[in-house]
Amino acid sequence: MFGLHKRLWAARPVKSSYDAVIIGGGLHGLATAYFLARDHNITNVAVIEKRFIGFGGSGRNTAIVRANQRTQENLPLYKEALDLWPELTRELDFNLMFHNCGNLNLAHSEAALKAMRLQVASAQFLGIDSRLLDPKECKEVVPALDISGRPRYPITGGMYHPPGGIVRHDAVVWGLAKGCSRRGVHIHQGTEVTGIGFEKGKVAWVDTDRGKIRTPRVLNAAGGYSAGIASRLMGLRLPISVLTIQAMVTQPLKPLLHHVVSSGAYHCYANQTLKGEIVTGAHMDPWPNFTTQTTAAYIKHQAEFVTEFLPCLKGAKFMRIWGGLADMTPDMAPIIDGHVPAEGCFLDCGWGYFGFKSSTVTGRYMARYMATGECPEILQPFALKRFQEHRLMGETAALVDYSANN
Ligand SMILES: Cc1cc2nc3c(=O)[nH]c(=O)nc-3n(C[C@H](O)[C@H](O)[C@H](O)COP(=O)(O)OP(=O)(O)OC[C@H]3O[C@@H](n4cnc5c(N)ncnc54)[C@H](O)[C@@H]3O)c2cc1C
């Protein structure tokens, strides 16, 4: 960690003023800082991180990327995000290990297939490659699947999305930090934002445990901690519940799984890393929770369920388990807004378990929003007021029965 820190990004003294302060050294914060510098020449920017960059969901996720969301508001953002990985790999001169191996979401009922049909149609309408497969075709894509009548929930079909896949999450954190640092952005790790000050209806400063910093712009990109920061420091109550998500990896195995496979009915998903380990994750723990502790119940659930549809994994040893926080909104879409509750205050949070795949592109648009003060059209549907106006998005519906499709 410290070696990387020296090589990739510089440690600089905290200045008394910046043109923008970003709370949270996760991917959303780092990407916004990077694009503020790259696209808008705003380089006098500080990313303030309480622990270390990637400490939150950005360093704990299962690295799945895809663009086959359900709604027309979400699809374009995720599509652009998918297209951005190769470009960023070149530009950051850092191997982000984008592997577009494809995602297969399994259906286990007629109702799930019906919902998938709608999701596939929405994706295709926007030019995104997404297809409905029958069980035999699913098996052709993933030979290890059990498509017989044996499993508790037999497979009735699947939604196949060839351009999706995996990106190495740590590499994205480090690559963006490197890009930020080279463009003059300051990254202050081990520094906590403890207050936000306002003058005449505008943001004027942030308080940190290393002193006061004057700034006209603040972005709350604190992931699982963003709702707490909004309520304590911004006076804003966000409709966010914080839940734990756990994930595990097995011992390395010979190559057997060349796609990301997920099943909502079983609440789990799996893919094989380049090292051969099977990474497997599940839906969130069902109770609001700020801990990242892991549970025996989860290990049992995961081992039982992943081997239901991938029986060849029976007997594989789990090597490591971890947990992270998911900032869930009621419609499973993020809250992206600006000038709330005061001019210069920006929000990029509520990503739940979708915030890795969207991070870089959201950072690019968020940077534009912060630089110009105008909300880019693509971000407008995600404003906080949708909850007051009862215009919730339909992403939750996309997750019925096949919800574990990170
Ligand atoms: C197990 C798991 C699996 C997941 N799998 C996927 C997946 O496959 N695909 C996908 O797209 N998404 C996935 N996600 C979700 C994804 O990881 C998150 O949505 C995303 O990382 C959020 O990024 P962020 O930058 O908004 O927040 P974070 O990465 O959480 O960063 C927020 C940062 O803010 C810092 N902070 C908090 N308070 C303060 C303060 N007062 N001052 C300064 N800093 C502060 C924290 O220390 C933290 O580092 C998963 C999440 C988990 C936990």
The ligand as a Gaussian input file, in Angstrom:
#p B3LYP/6-31G(d) Opt

LIG

0 1
 C      -19.428000      -7.055000      -1.448000
 C      -19.806000      -6.007000      -2.463000
 C      -19.935000      -6.371000      -3.798000
 C      -20.269000      -5.411000      -4.751000
 N      -20.267000      -5.763000      -6.067000
 C      -20.466000      -4.836000      -7.015000
 C      -20.344000      -5.192000      -8.376000
 O      -20.014000      -6.334000      -8.699000
 N      -20.580000      -4.231000      -9.313000
 C      -20.926000      -2.959000      -8.966000
 O      -21.160000      -2.139000      -9.864000
 N      -20.994000      -2.577000      -7.675000
 C      -20.767000      -3.479000      -6.685000
 N      -20.825000      -3.113000      -5.369000
 C      -21.170000      -1.727000      -5.031000
 C      -19.987000      -0.774000      -5.181000
 O      -18.853000      -1.307000      -4.559000
 C      -20.320000       0.591000      -4.573000
 O      -21.564000       1.045000      -5.057000
 C      -19.252000       1.609000      -4.945000
 O      -17.981000       1.148000      -4.629000
 C      -19.503000       2.925000      -4.278000
 O      -18.410000       3.757000      -4.548000
 P      -18.311000       5.168000      -3.877000
 O      -17.123000       5.838000      -4.435000
 O      -19.637000       5.854000      -4.016000
 O      -18.174000       4.870000      -2.313000
 P      -17.038000       4.119000      -1.469000
 O      -16.140000       3.318000      -2.301000
 O      -17.753000       3.422000      -0.366000
 O      -16.194000       5.317000      -0.903000
 C      -16.667000       6.180000       0.081000
 C      -15.474000       6.631000       0.911000
 O      -15.877000       7.715000       1.750000
 C      -15.047000       7.671000       2.882000
 N      -15.641000       8.511000       3.941000
 C      -16.750000       8.244000       4.655000
 N      -16.979000       9.249000       5.515000
 C      -15.999000      10.176000       5.331000
 C      -15.714000      11.430000       5.915000
 N      -16.470000      11.974000       6.874000
 N      -14.616000      12.114000       5.484000
 C      -13.831000      11.602000       4.508000
 N      -14.073000      10.405000       3.926000
 C      -15.148000       9.710000       4.321000
 C      -14.980000       6.180000       3.217000
 O      -13.870000       5.862000       4.032000
 C      -14.921000       5.551000       1.831000
 O      -13.601000       5.228000       1.434000
 C      -20.516000      -4.050000      -4.365000
 C      -20.389000      -3.678000      -3.019000
 C      -20.014000      -4.630000      -2.076000
 C      -19.848000      -4.188000      -0.654000

